[in-house]
Amino acid sequence: MADTTADVPRGVDRIQADYMAMAQRRRLYSFLMLAIFVALMAAGFRTADARNAGGFFDGLHRIFDYPAEVLGEAAQNLTALPGYLVQYLPSLIETLNIAAASTLIGLIGGTLLSLLSTRGLALWPALIPVFRRVMDICRAIPEIVIALVLIFVMGGGPVPAMIAIAIHTSGALGKLFSEVNENVSLKPVEGLASVGATWSQRMYLGVIPQVGPNYVSYALLRFEINIRASAILGFVGAGGIGYELKNTISWGQGRYDQATAIFILLFLTIIVVDQLSGLLRDRLTHGTKA
Protein backbone atom coordinates (compact mmCIF):
# COMPACT_ATOMS: atom_id res chain seq x y z
CA MET A 1 0.00 0.00 0.00
CA ALA A 2 1.45 3.37 -1.03
CA ASP A 3 2.35 5.88 1.67
CA THR A 4 0.52 9.18 0.98
CA THR A 5 1.67 11.03 4.10
CA ALA A 6 4.69 12.40 2.25
CA ASP A 7 2.38 14.07 -0.31
CA VAL A 8 0.73 16.27 2.35
CA PRO A 9 3.75 18.54 3.01
CA ARG A 10 4.32 18.80 -0.73
CA GLY A 11 0.72 19.89 -1.28
CA VAL A 12 0.95 22.49 1.50
CA ASP A 13 4.23 23.81 0.11
CA ARG A 14 2.72 24.10 -3.35
CA ILE A 15 -0.34 25.99 -2.04
CA GLN A 16 1.91 28.30 -0.04
CA ALA A 17 4.15 28.94 -3.06
CA ASP A 18 1.13 29.71 -5.25
CA TYR A 19 -0.24 32.09 -2.63
CA MET A 20 3.08 33.93 -2.29
CA ALA A 21 3.34 34.25 -6.08
CA MET A 22 -0.20 35.65 -6.26
CA ALA A 23 0.56 38.12 -3.45
CA GLN A 24 3.69 39.28 -5.26
CA ARG A 25 1.74 39.79 -8.48
CA ARG A 26 -0.89 41.77 -6.58
CA ARG A 27 1.76 44.02 -5.04
CA LEU A 28 3.34 44.51 -8.45
CA TYR A 29 0.02 45.44 -10.06
CA SER A 30 -0.77 47.80 -7.18
CA PHE A 31 2.60 49.50 -7.56
CA LEU A 32 2.13 49.87 -11.31
CA MET A 33 -1.36 51.35 -10.85
CA LEU A 34 -0.04 53.80 -8.26
CA ALA A 35 2.84 54.81 -10.55
CA ILE A 36 0.45 55.38 -13.48
CA PHE A 37 -1.89 57.40 -11.25
CA VAL A 38 0.96 59.62 -9.97
CA ALA A 39 2.27 60.11 -13.53
CA LEU A 40 -1.19 61.11 -14.80
CA MET A 41 -1.67 63.52 -11.89
CA ALA A 42 1.73 65.12 -12.47
CA ALA A 43 1.15 65.41 -16.23
CA GLY A 44 -2.33 66.87 -15.70
CA PHE A 45 -1.05 69.41 -13.20
CA ARG A 46 1.76 70.52 -15.53
CA THR A 47 -0.66 70.87 -18.44
CA ALA A 48 -3.18 72.87 -16.39
CA ASP A 49 -0.45 75.06 -14.93
CA ALA A 50 1.01 75.74 -18.39
CA ARG A 51 -2.37 76.75 -19.83
CA ASN A 52 -3.33 78.89 -16.86
CA ALA A 53 -3.04 82.66 -17.13
CA GLY A 54 -0.52 82.65 -14.27
CA GLY A 55 1.63 79.94 -12.78
CA PHE A 56 0.33 78.14 -9.71
CA PHE A 57 3.45 78.60 -7.67
CA ASP A 58 3.82 82.23 -8.79
CA GLY A 59 0.49 83.13 -7.19
CA LEU A 60 0.64 80.71 -4.27
CA HIS A 61 1.64 83.46 -1.81
CA ARG A 62 -1.61 85.31 -2.60
CA ILE A 63 -3.92 82.40 -1.86
CA PHE A 64 -5.28 84.01 1.32
CA ASP A 65 -5.68 87.56 -0.04
CA TYR A 66 -9.29 87.15 -1.17
CA PRO A 67 -10.52 85.38 2.01
CA ALA A 68 -8.75 88.03 4.08
CA GLU A 69 -10.52 90.79 2.15
CA VAL A 70 -13.90 89.12 2.64
CA LEU A 71 -13.41 88.53 6.36
CA GLY A 72 -11.93 91.99 6.86
CA GLU A 73 -14.96 93.72 5.37
CA ALA A 74 -17.27 91.45 7.38
CA ALA A 75 -15.43 92.40 10.58
CA GLN A 76 -15.87 96.11 9.82
CA ASN A 77 -19.65 95.68 9.43
CA LEU A 78 -20.13 93.10 12.17
CA THR A 79 -23.15 94.87 13.63
CA ALA A 80 -25.04 94.49 10.33
CA LEU A 81 -24.47 90.73 10.18
CA PRO A 82 -27.68 89.67 12.05
CA GLY A 83 -29.77 91.79 9.69
CA TYR A 84 -28.17 90.14 6.68
CA LEU A 85 -28.87 86.69 8.14
CA VAL A 86 -32.57 87.57 8.34
CA GLN A 87 -32.48 89.18 4.88
CA TYR A 88 -31.18 86.07 3.14
CA LEU A 89 -33.19 83.54 5.13
CA PRO A 90 -36.00 83.38 2.50
CA SER A 91 -33.41 82.54 -0.18
CA LEU A 92 -32.07 79.78 2.05
CA ILE A 93 -35.59 78.39 2.48
CA GLU A 94 -36.01 78.43 -1.30
CA THR A 95 -32.77 76.45 -1.65
CA LEU A 96 -34.01 73.91 0.91
CA ASN A 97 -37.31 73.63 -0.97
CA ILE A 98 -35.45 72.97 -4.22
CA ALA A 99 -33.33 70.29 -2.55
CA ALA A 100 -36.31 68.65 -0.82
CA ALA A 101 -38.53 68.59 -3.92
CA SER A 102 -35.75 67.28 -6.16
CA THR A 103 -34.84 64.60 -3.61
CA LEU A 104 -38.47 63.44 -3.38
CA ILE A 105 -38.86 63.28 -7.16
CA GLY A 106 -35.48 61.57 -7.49
CA LEU A 107 -36.46 59.07 -4.78
CA ILE A 108 -39.57 58.08 -6.72
CA GLY A 109 -37.73 57.94 -10.04
CA GLY A 110 -34.77 56.07 -8.59
CA THR A 111 -37.03 53.50 -6.93
CA LEU A 112 -38.88 52.81 -10.16
CA LEU A 113 -35.69 52.59 -12.23
CA SER A 114 -34.00 50.32 -9.70
CA LEU A 115 -36.92 47.87 -9.58
CA LEU A 116 -37.12 47.78 -13.37
CA SER A 117 -33.37 47.11 -13.69
CA THR A 118 -32.95 44.35 -11.07
CA ARG A 119 -32.90 40.71 -12.14
CA GLY A 120 -35.69 38.72 -10.55
CA LEU A 121 -37.78 41.84 -9.91
CA ALA A 122 -37.99 43.56 -13.29
CA LEU A 123 -41.36 43.81 -14.98
CA TRP A 124 -39.71 43.48 -18.43
CA PRO A 125 -36.49 41.47 -18.00
CA ALA A 126 -35.46 42.06 -21.61
CA LEU A 127 -35.37 45.83 -20.97
CA ILE A 128 -33.08 45.65 -17.93
CA PRO A 129 -30.03 46.94 -19.91
CA VAL A 130 -32.12 49.83 -21.24
CA PHE A 131 -33.14 51.00 -17.77
CA ARG A 132 -29.57 50.64 -16.53
CA ARG A 133 -28.31 52.82 -19.36
CA VAL A 134 -30.99 55.38 -18.51
CA MET A 135 -29.62 55.52 -14.95
CA ASP A 136 -26.08 55.85 -16.33
CA ILE A 137 -27.11 58.78 -18.52
CA CYS A 138 -28.90 60.52 -15.63
CA ARG A 139 -25.77 60.19 -13.47
CA ALA A 140 -23.28 61.07 -16.19
CA ILE A 141 -24.72 64.48 -17.12
CA PRO A 142 -23.84 67.10 -14.46
CA GLU A 143 -26.70 69.00 -12.89
CA ILE A 144 -25.30 72.32 -14.07
CA VAL A 145 -25.44 71.22 -17.72
CA ILE A 146 -29.06 70.11 -17.41
CA ALA A 147 -29.91 73.33 -15.57
CA LEU A 148 -28.32 75.51 -18.26
CA VAL A 149 -30.38 73.77 -20.97
CA LEU A 150 -33.58 74.10 -18.94
CA ILE A 151 -32.88 77.74 -18.13
CA PHE A 152 -32.50 78.40 -21.85
CA VAL A 153 -35.90 76.76 -22.45
CA MET A 154 -37.85 77.79 -19.34
CA GLY A 155 -36.02 80.87 -18.11
CA GLY A 156 -34.32 81.43 -14.78
CA GLY A 157 -35.85 80.33 -11.50
CA PRO A 158 -36.02 77.42 -9.08
CA VAL A 159 -37.96 75.04 -11.37
CA PRO A 160 -35.05 74.32 -13.78
CA ALA A 161 -32.78 73.69 -10.79
CA MET A 162 -35.29 71.30 -9.24
CA ILE A 163 -35.72 69.32 -12.47
CA ALA A 164 -31.95 69.18 -13.10
CA ILE A 165 -31.16 67.91 -9.61
CA ALA A 166 -34.08 65.46 -9.70
CA ILE A 167 -32.80 63.89 -12.93
CA HIS A 168 -29.31 63.44 -11.52
CA THR A 169 -30.72 62.17 -8.22
CA SER A 170 -32.86 59.57 -10.01
CA GLY A 171 -29.78 58.10 -11.65
CA ALA A 172 -27.66 58.18 -8.50
CA LEU A 173 -30.30 56.72 -6.19
CA GLY A 174 -31.38 54.21 -8.82
CA LYS A 175 -27.85 52.80 -8.91
CA LEU A 176 -27.66 52.56 -5.11
CA PHE A 177 -31.15 51.11 -4.82
CA SER A 178 -30.48 48.46 -7.46
CA GLU A 179 -27.51 47.22 -5.42
CA VAL A 180 -29.76 47.00 -2.36
CA ASN A 181 -32.36 45.11 -4.40
CA GLU A 182 -29.83 42.42 -5.26
CA ASN A 183 -29.91 41.23 -1.63
CA VAL A 184 -33.67 41.00 -1.13
CA SER A 185 -35.38 37.68 -0.48
CA LEU A 186 -37.54 36.60 -3.41
CA LYS A 187 -39.74 34.31 -1.34
CA PRO A 188 -42.34 37.02 -0.51
CA VAL A 189 -42.40 38.05 -4.18
CA GLU A 190 -42.92 34.46 -5.32
CA GLY A 191 -45.63 33.95 -2.70
CA LEU A 192 -47.50 37.05 -3.84
CA ALA A 193 -47.15 35.99 -7.48
CA SER A 194 -48.64 32.58 -6.68
CA VAL A 195 -51.87 34.21 -5.45
CA GLY A 196 -52.20 36.45 -8.51
CA ALA A 197 -50.70 39.74 -7.25
CA THR A 198 -49.75 42.29 -9.88
CA TRP A 199 -46.17 43.49 -10.35
CA SER A 200 -46.80 46.73 -8.44
CA GLN A 201 -48.40 44.78 -5.59
CA ARG A 202 -45.44 42.39 -5.46
CA MET A 203 -43.00 45.29 -5.30
CA TYR A 204 -45.01 47.28 -2.74
CA LEU A 205 -45.80 44.37 -0.42
CA GLY A 206 -42.86 42.04 -0.98
CA VAL A 207 -39.83 44.23 -1.74
CA ILE A 208 -40.32 47.73 -0.32
CA PRO A 209 -40.70 46.51 3.30
CA GLN A 210 -37.31 44.80 3.02
CA VAL A 211 -35.41 47.69 1.43
CA GLY A 212 -37.35 50.66 2.82
CA PRO A 213 -34.89 51.61 5.61
CA ASN A 214 -31.92 51.53 3.22
CA TYR A 215 -33.85 53.54 0.63
CA VAL A 216 -34.67 56.28 3.15
CA SER A 217 -31.10 56.28 4.45
CA TYR A 218 -29.67 56.84 0.97
CA ALA A 219 -32.34 59.47 0.23
CA LEU A 220 -31.38 61.44 3.35
CA LEU A 221 -27.74 61.33 2.34
CA ARG A 222 -28.68 62.53 -1.12
CA PHE A 223 -30.70 65.37 0.40
CA GLU A 224 -27.51 66.72 1.97
CA ILE A 225 -25.78 66.58 -1.42
CA ASN A 226 -28.72 68.28 -3.14
CA ILE A 227 -28.57 71.24 -0.76
CA ARG A 228 -25.05 71.96 -1.94
CA ALA A 229 -26.03 71.31 -5.57
CA SER A 230 -28.99 73.70 -5.41
CA ALA A 231 -26.74 76.40 -3.93
CA ILE A 232 -24.21 75.91 -6.74
CA LEU A 233 -26.89 76.04 -9.44
CA GLY A 234 -27.84 79.48 -8.17
CA PHE A 235 -24.66 80.75 -9.81
CA VAL A 236 -26.18 80.07 -13.25
CA GLY A 237 -29.45 81.83 -12.47
CA ALA A 238 -31.40 78.93 -10.97
CA GLY A 239 -32.54 80.90 -7.93
CA GLY A 240 -32.05 80.21 -4.25
CA ILE A 241 -29.29 81.41 -2.01
CA GLY A 242 -26.65 80.58 -4.62
CA TYR A 243 -27.96 83.38 -6.82
CA GLU A 244 -27.64 85.84 -3.95
CA LEU A 245 -24.13 84.57 -3.21
CA LYS A 246 -23.13 85.11 -6.82
CA ASN A 247 -24.29 88.72 -6.65
CA THR A 248 -22.53 89.49 -3.37
CA ILE A 249 -19.23 87.72 -3.97
CA SER A 250 -18.47 89.30 -7.34
CA TRP A 251 -15.30 91.33 -7.50
CA GLY A 252 -15.62 95.04 -6.84
CA GLN A 253 -19.15 94.92 -5.43
CA GLY A 254 -18.14 95.85 -1.89
CA ARG A 255 -20.69 93.42 -0.40
CA TYR A 256 -18.40 90.88 1.18
CA ASP A 257 -20.11 91.33 4.55
CA GLN A 258 -23.32 90.05 2.96
CA ALA A 259 -21.40 87.19 1.34
CA THR A 260 -20.10 86.24 4.79
CA ALA A 261 -23.65 86.13 6.13
CA ILE A 262 -24.66 83.79 3.30
CA PHE A 263 -21.67 81.55 4.01
CA ILE A 264 -22.68 81.38 7.67
CA LEU A 265 -26.25 80.45 6.76
CA LEU A 266 -25.09 77.70 4.41
CA PHE A 267 -22.54 76.40 6.91
CA LEU A 268 -25.06 76.21 9.75
CA THR A 269 -27.72 74.66 7.53
CA ILE A 270 -25.41 71.93 6.25
CA ILE A 271 -24.27 71.12 9.79
CA VAL A 272 -27.84 70.89 11.10
CA VAL A 273 -29.06 68.79 8.16
CA ASP A 274 -26.02 66.54 8.38
CA GLN A 275 -26.55 65.87 12.08
CA LEU A 276 -30.30 65.30 11.78
CA SER A 277 -30.03 63.03 8.75
CA GLY A 278 -27.17 61.14 10.39
CA LEU A 279 -29.34 60.45 13.43
CA LEU A 280 -32.26 59.37 11.25
CA ARG A 281 -30.04 57.10 9.12
CA ASP A 282 -28.62 55.49 12.23
CA ARG A 283 -32.13 55.01 13.64
CA LEU A 284 -33.36 53.44 10.42
CA THR A 285 -30.33 51.22 9.90
CA HIS A 286 -29.72 49.99 13.44
CA GLY A 287 -33.07 50.66 15.10
CA THR A 288 -33.71 52.21 18.50
CA LYS A 289 -31.59 51.12 21.42
CA ALA A 290 -33.40 49.83 24.45
QUISULMO-V704571 format. One record per run of one state. SS is the DSSP state (H for helix, E for strand, C for the rest). FROM is the first residue (numbers start at 1). LEN is the number of residues. If there is no record, write none. Layout:
<<SS & FROM & LEN> <SS & FROM & LEN>>
//
This chain:
<<C & 1 & 4> <H & 5 & 47> <C & 52 & 8> <H & 60 & 3> <C & 63 & 2> <H & 65 & 12> <C & 77 & 1> <H & 78 & 10> <C & 88 & 1> <H & 89 & 28> <C & 117 & 8> <H & 125 & 16> <C & 141 & 2> <H & 143 & 12> <C & 155 & 3> <H & 158 & 24> <C & 182 & 5> <H & 187 & 8> <C & 195 & 4> <H & 199 & 38> <C & 237 & 4> <H & 241 & 9> <C & 250 & 6> <H & 256 & 31> <C & 287 & 4>>
//
